[in-house]
C-alpha cells in the first residue's frame, strides 16, 4: 500500500498541520504549480502527477482521521481522481485528449477512467479502489516516458498532432473515432 509521498509529508511538516480539507488545498498549491492552457504536455503530465500523488494521499489521510468508512474513502477518492483527470484532460490538446478518451473508453468503458461502481463490479475492494486512486496510471500510453512525452510535445508544437491521431486510429483494434 502506498502511503503519503515524501512531498506530502514535507508539506505537512513545513506547515505544521494535520491533514484536513481546509489545510490541504493551500499546501498542495504551494507544491504543485497551477496548470495553464499554454502548458506543454510534459508540464501538464508533471502537474497532474504532482496533484494526484500529493493531494489525494492527504485527502485519504484526512478521511481516515474523520473515521470515514473505507467505502466513503474509496468513493470520495475515486471521484476526486476523476475530477482532477477531467481538469487536466480539458487542458490537453484535442488530438491527444481524443486518444486518451479512446483508450479509457476501451479499458474502462468511460472516457474519464474507471468509476467506483465499475471497479466494484470487477471485484475490487474499497481498499483497492482507495489505494489505486492515489496512484497515476496510463503507462500503456507511455506518458511516464520522458522521450515519448517530449516527442508528443514536438508533434503538438509542429501541429503534427492531428496526423499522429489519425495514424494511431488506423492501428488494428484501436479505431475509436472522434470522442468529443
Protein Blocks (a to p, Z undefined) as FASTA:
>chain_A
ZZddfklmmmmmmnopacdfklmmmmmmmmmccddfkbcfklmmmmmmmmmmmmmmmmmm
mmmmnopafklmmmmmmmmmmmmmmmmmmmpcfklmmmmmmmmmmmnopanbpcfklmmm
nopafklmmmmmmpcehklnopmbmklmmmmmmmmmnopmmmmmmmmmmpghiagbjaZZ
